[in-house]
Amino acid sequence: MKIFGVFLVVSVALVYSEVCTVLEFSNVQNAVQTCNDILLENVTVPGGETLKLHLQDGTRVTFRGITKFGYALWEGPLIEINGTNITVAGEDGSIFDGQGQLYWDGQGEWGVVKPKFFTIQLHNSTMKNIYVLNTPVHCVLLTDSSNVELSNWTIDDSAGDKDVAPEKYGHNTDGFDVFNSTNIVVKDAFVYNQDDCVAVRSGNNITIENFYCHGGHGLSISAGWSNDSFFINTLTNVIIRNSQLVGGRNGIHIKTHIDAGKGLIANVTYENITFSEMENYGINIQQNYRNTNSSSHDDPDNNIPIQNLELKNIQGSVNSKAIPVYILCADEGCFDWNFFNVTVEGIKDNRCNYVPSNFTC
């Protein structure tokens, strides 16, 4: 076994049988360039630095102990993982500590600059058994990837909840954002955060399943991230199923951005979802979403139509001030929606300007 950080390995030949153990951040790149079986053990990443894992084909990476990231006001990412036929896993008890409590100011991306955590670009690869603690802002951006499975993740930003943080709390701490990717499975995850549990943005053939979400903004679809690319603004063939949400703003949230160019959402299914204690909406589908500080109008727009949307076996409840089901479609913006066995309990009336088949609003 080669130990990086105790002595310098000078070999430049690829290593296929030995495990290369890295103990110091300064030796990571040497291991990445010369090994295809890497163990990162209790590595501390200096503030303002990225743990860059631009891996050779077929590499296996294992994390042991605490991978800790120093404090610095910058955009990140803290970790960057690229490669093909890659296996990344955390050993039992391993932790990625982003020290988000040092950054949180209740303003997320609109306050002091904070680093994003993971930027992942993989093909034919898996990442499993990952425990992430206290993300400064967004946790996972999976982008420009194909044939990837993320499984058995925990994202724990519960220390940033408003009723927990002593003064300043977390915001924009998205769990998983999936962008421009194909044939993706994200499953078996626990997410405690203060923004979208999942936000599927663009791509094709994406499955989200077996999630537990606490305190966030919902199981979300968020389309419209380009002013001129129909491709970037298109999301097709998505299944979100077998998941539970407790607390937070929304249970199910589908949003199209009114200040984006043309796009399309098509063939989306939410199935076997339960939620409780939602603060704003149980189900919120809106074609007038705009970001904070946007100067766009707030009228719904059909720039990104939503076609063939199916909700099946959705059971939930909302708080007394929340709207159970809210649907705001633009003219010629929503087509062929079917709701089956959808029940959301709340005091307020539903509000819909488009009514799906098999549902009374």
Secondary structure, 3 states (H helix, E strand, C coil): CEEECCECCCCCCCECCCCEEECCHHHHHHHHHHECEEEEECCEECCCCCEEEECCCCCEEEEECEEEECCCCCCCCCEEEEEECCEEEECCCCEEECCHHHCCCCCHHHCCCCCCCEEEEEEEEEEEEEEEECCCCCCEEEECCEEEEEEEEEEECHHHCCCCCCCCCCCCCCCEEEECEEEEEEEEEEEECCCCCEEECCEEEEEEEEEEEECCCCEEEEECCCCCCCCCCEEEEEEEEEEEEECCCEEEEEEEECCCCCCEEEEEEEEEEEEEEECCEEEEEEEEECCCCCCCCCCCCCCCCEEEEEEEEEEEEECCCCEEEEEECCCCCEEEEEEEEEEEECCCCCEECCCCECCCC
